[in-house]
Amino acid sequence: MAFFTLACAFHDTERLIDKTLPLAIRSLTHPTRHDFEVVLVAERSTDEVAARLLPRLAELGVDELRFRRTNHHAFSGAPSNNFHGNHFTTTSPYLITFTDDTFIHKTDEDFDVLDATAQIFEQNPEVVLISKVDDHEEWDWPLSDVGPEIEPGVRSVNRVVDQLIAYDTARFAPVARRLGAFHRDTFVSHEGFEYQWENLASHVGTSGDRKIAYPQRWPLRVRHSDLRNQPGSMHGTQDEDVKLKCFERLMESQGLSK
């Protein structure tokens, strides 16, 4: 058996996380033969929001709450870089990160997502990252193949999207460190030029004979529970009411449309 850390990035969407987090945990871990822990990372949350989460951890299925104030020593670029840079952990061989506005729905209740993840890493030593996000066509940086399939139904692709990323931490961390992943001024968020954690992680996964696996055939539907500000933008509305409506439509369609 392997050990997984599942880390959810949270800001202040308290109504939304009631819906997305239990669904994500259930879809990723029920059933599984592997051991896991669930960490809720409250980045950029207020003291009051973090305090309200504490008595609710068992209800949400969370083992640990991490709360960090970001007015000192924040990462440059997008605020989400603080989640990745501050809380990337190498204490588990496998780390799966997702966001509080990610809809994760399993269409085969018996499918063991953690076991399938471990098998891809174990059988393909060149794979550093696994990412499965179904609405990638909404983003400004298209998903594309960079070579033949890694194995049947598992594409080798050019990028990850932080709605759901699985890491082999021992393979990823040393290269990411060399590329500046944990330097606070590495990232950039300027109109016309964005360099965020997703960009750096994708660089790690597509250089030096390393690969990013995209398991096209998994019975797992993953979508961003938000709408784009405008077509082709990498930025969502960040409106919790919009996200809740998206989640409702995703539930009704079993993850096919929002």
C-alpha positions as CSV (number, residue, x, y, z in Angstrom):
1,M,0.0,0.0,0.0
2,A,1.0,3.6,-0.5
3,F,0.3,6.7,1.5
4,F,-1.4,9.7,0.0
5,T,-1.9,13.3,1.2
6,L,-4.9,15.0,-0.3
7,A,-4.7,18.8,0.1
8,C,-7.6,21.1,-0.7
9,A,-6.9,24.8,-1.3
10,F,-9.5,26.9,0.5
11,H,-10.0,30.7,0.7
12,D,-13.5,31.8,1.9
13,T,-16.2,29.8,0.0
14,E,-17.8,28.3,3.1
15,R,-21.1,27.5,1.5
16,L,-19.4,25.9,-1.6
17,I,-16.9,23.8,0.3
18,D,-19.8,22.1,2.1
19,K,-20.7,20.6,-1.3
20,T,-17.4,20.2,-3.1
21,L,-15.1,18.8,-0.4
22,P,-17.2,15.8,0.8
23,L,-17.9,14.9,-2.8
24,A,-14.2,15.2,-3.7
25,I,-13.1,13.1,-0.8
26,R,-15.7,10.4,-1.5
27,S,-14.9,10.3,-5.2
28,L,-11.1,10.1,-4.6
29,T,-11.0,7.6,-1.7
30,H,-14.1,5.5,-1.5
31,P,-13.2,2.7,-1.9
32,T,-9.5,2.5,-1.7
33,R,-6.9,0.0,-0.5
34,H,-4.4,2.8,0.3
35,D,-3.9,4.9,3.4
36,F,-4.5,8.7,3.1
37,E,-4.9,11.9,5.0
38,V,-7.0,15.0,4.1
39,V,-5.6,18.4,4.7
40,L,-7.6,21.6,4.3
41,V,-5.3,24.6,3.6
42,A,-6.9,27.9,4.5
43,E,-4.8,30.3,2.5
44,R,-5.8,34.0,2.5
45,S,-8.7,33.2,4.9
46,T,-9.6,35.5,7.7
47,D,-9.1,34.6,11.3
48,E,-12.8,34.3,11.7
49,V,-13.3,31.9,8.7
50,A,-10.5,29.7,9.9
51,A,-12.0,29.6,13.4
52,R,-15.3,28.6,12.1
53,L,-13.7,25.7,10.2
54,L,-12.1,24.1,13.3
55,P,-15.2,22.5,14.9
56,R,-16.3,21.3,11.5
57,L,-13.3,19.3,10.4
58,A,-14.8,15.8,11.3
59,E,-18.0,16.7,9.5
60,L,-16.1,17.7,6.4
61,G,-13.8,14.6,6.5
62,V,-10.7,16.6,7.2
63,D,-7.7,15.4,9.3
64,E,-5.7,18.6,9.5
65,L,-6.3,22.3,9.0
66,R,-3.4,24.5,8.0
67,F,-3.9,28.3,8.3
68,R,-1.3,30.8,7.2
69,R,-1.5,34.5,7.1
70,T,-0.2,35.8,3.8
71,N,0.5,39.5,4.5
72,H,4.1,38.6,5.1
73,H,6.4,36.6,2.8
74,A,3.8,36.0,0.2
75,F,4.6,34.5,-3.2
76,S,4.4,36.7,-6.2
77,G,2.0,36.1,-9.1
78,A,-1.5,34.6,-8.5
79,P,-2.6,34.2,-4.9
80,S,-3.0,30.5,-5.4
81,N,0.8,30.2,-5.6
82,N,0.9,30.6,-1.8
83,F,-1.1,27.3,-1.5
84,H,1.4,25.4,-3.6
85,G,4.6,27.0,-2.6
86,N,3.9,27.1,1.2
87,H,2.2,23.8,1.6
88,F,3.8,21.4,-0.9
89,T,4.8,18.4,1.2
90,T,7.3,15.7,0.5
91,T,6.3,13.7,3.6
92,S,4.0,11.5,1.6
93,P,5.2,9.7,-1.6
94,Y,2.0,10.9,-3.4
95,L,0.3,14.3,-3.0
96,I,-3.0,15.1,-4.7
97,T,-4.0,18.8,-4.7
98,F,-7.3,20.3,-5.7
99,T,-9.2,23.5,-5.1
100,D,-12.4,24.3,-3.1
101,D,-14.2,25.1,-6.3
102,T,-13.4,21.8,-8.0
103,F,-16.2,19.4,-8.9
104,I,-14.9,15.8,-8.7
105,H,-17.5,13.1,-9.5
106,K,-16.8,9.4,-10.0
107,T,-19.1,7.5,-12.5
108,D,-18.0,4.1,-11.3
109,E,-18.4,3.7,-7.6
110,D,-16.0,0.7,-7.5
111,F,-13.1,2.5,-9.2
112,D,-10.1,3.1,-6.9
113,V,-8.7,6.4,-7.9
114,L,-5.8,6.3,-5.5
115,D,-4.8,2.8,-6.7
116,A,-5.0,3.8,-10.3
117,T,-2.8,6.8,-9.5
118,A,-0.2,4.7,-7.8
119,Q,-0.2,2.2,-10.6
120,I,0.6,4.9,-13.2
121,F,3.5,6.2,-11.2
122,E,4.8,2.7,-10.3
123,Q,4.6,1.4,-13.9
124,N,5.9,4.6,-15.6
125,P,9.0,6.0,-13.8
126,E,9.1,9.0,-16.3
127,V,5.7,10.2,-15.1
128,V,6.1,13.0,-12.6
129,L,2.5,14.4,-12.5
130,I,-1.0,13.2,-13.3
131,S,-3.8,15.7,-14.1
132,K,-7.4,15.0,-15.0
133,V,-9.5,18.1,-15.7
134,D,-12.3,17.9,-18.3
135,D,-13.0,21.5,-19.0
136,H,-9.5,22.3,-20.1
137,E,-10.8,23.7,-23.3
138,E,-12.0,26.8,-21.4
139,W,-8.4,27.8,-20.6
140,D,-6.1,30.2,-22.5
141,W,-3.3,27.5,-22.7
142,P,-4.8,24.5,-24.5
143,L,-4.2,20.9,-23.5
144,S,-2.3,19.0,-26.2
145,D,-0.4,15.7,-26.7
146,V,3.4,15.8,-26.6
147,G,4.0,12.2,-27.7
148,P,2.4,8.8,-27.9
149,E,0.2,7.4,-25.1
150,I,2.0,6.5,-21.9
151,E,-0.2,3.4,-21.7
152,P,-3.6,2.7,-23.3
153,G,-6.0,5.5,-22.4
154,V,-3.4,7.6,-20.7
155,R,-2.2,10.5,-22.8
156,S,1.2,12.3,-22.4
157,V,0.3,16.0,-22.3
158,N,1.8,19.4,-22.2
159,R,0.3,20.9,-19.0
160,V,-1.5,20.5,-15.7
161,V,-4.4,22.5,-14.3
162,D,-4.5,23.0,-10.6
163,Q,-8.1,21.9,-10.2
164,L,-6.6,18.4,-9.7
165,I,-2.9,17.5,-9.8
166,A,-1.3,14.3,-8.4
167,Y,2.4,14.4,-7.7
168,D,5.1,11.8,-7.2
169,T,6.8,14.0,-4.7
170,A,10.3,12.5,-4.9
171,R,10.3,12.9,-8.6
172,F,8.8,16.4,-8.7
173,A,10.3,18.3,-5.8
174,P,14.1,18.3,-6.6
175,V,13.4,19.6,-10.2
176,A,10.8,22.1,-9.0
177,R,13.3,23.4,-6.5
178,R,15.9,23.9,-9.1
179,L,13.4,25.8,-11.2
180,G,12.6,28.2,-8.4
181,A,9.3,26.8,-7.2
182,F,9.9,27.8,-3.6
183,H,11.4,31.2,-4.3
184,R,8.9,33.9,-3.5
185,D,9.6,36.1,-6.5
186,T,9.6,33.4,-9.2
187,F,6.0,33.9,-10.3
188,V,4.5,36.6,-12.5
189,S,0.9,37.8,-13.0
190,H,1.0,40.5,-15.7
191,E,-1.5,41.0,-18.4
192,G,0.0,39.4,-21.5
193,F,2.4,37.3,-19.5
194,E,1.5,34.8,-16.7
195,Y,3.9,32.5,-15.0
196,Q,2.2,30.7,-12.2
197,W,2.7,27.4,-10.3
198,E,0.8,25.6,-13.1
199,N,3.4,26.8,-15.6
200,L,6.3,25.8,-13.5
201,A,4.8,22.4,-12.7
202,S,4.1,21.8,-16.4
203,H,7.7,22.8,-17.1
204,V,8.9,20.1,-14.6
205,G,6.6,17.5,-16.2
206,T,7.6,18.1,-19.8
207,S,11.4,18.6,-19.6
208,G,14.3,16.2,-19.1
209,D,12.4,13.2,-20.4
210,R,9.7,13.6,-17.7
211,K,6.0,13.2,-18.5
212,I,2.6,14.4,-17.4
213,A,-0.1,11.7,-17.6
214,Y,-3.7,12.5,-18.5
215,P,-5.9,9.4,-17.8
216,Q,-8.5,10.1,-20.4
217,R,-10.5,6.9,-19.7
218,W,-10.8,7.1,-15.9
219,P,-14.5,7.1,-14.8
220,L,-13.8,10.5,-13.1
221,R,-15.2,13.8,-14.1
222,V,-13.4,16.9,-12.9
223,R,-14.5,20.4,-13.7
224,H,-14.0,23.9,-12.4
225,S,-17.1,25.0,-10.6
226,D,-16.9,28.5,-12.0
227,L,-17.3,30.4,-15.2
228,R,-14.7,32.3,-17.1
229,N,-14.6,36.1,-16.9
230,Q,-14.5,36.0,-20.7
231,P,-13.9,33.2,-23.2
232,G,-10.3,32.1,-23.2
233,S,-9.4,33.8,-20.0
234,M,-7.6,31.9,-17.3
235,H,-9.5,33.8,-14.6
236,G,-12.9,32.8,-13.2
237,T,-15.6,35.0,-11.7
238,Q,-14.6,34.1,-8.1
239,D,-18.2,34.7,-7.2
240,E,-19.5,32.1,-4.8
241,D,-23.1,32.4,-6.0
242,V,-21.9,31.7,-9.5
243,K,-19.9,28.8,-8.3
244,L,-22.8,27.3,-6.4
245,K,-25.0,27.5,-9.5
246,C,-22.3,25.8,-11.5
247,F,-22.0,23.0,-8.9
248,E,-25.8,22.5,-9.0
249,R,-25.7,22.2,-12.8
250,L,-22.7,19.9,-12.7
251,M,-24.5,17.6,-10.2
252,E,-27.6,17.5,-12.4
253,S,-25.6,16.6,-15.4
254,Q,-23.2,14.2,-13.5
255,G,-20.3,16.5,-14.5
256,L,-21.0,16.8,-18.2
257,S,-22.0,20.5,-18.3
258,K,-22.3,23.6,-16.2
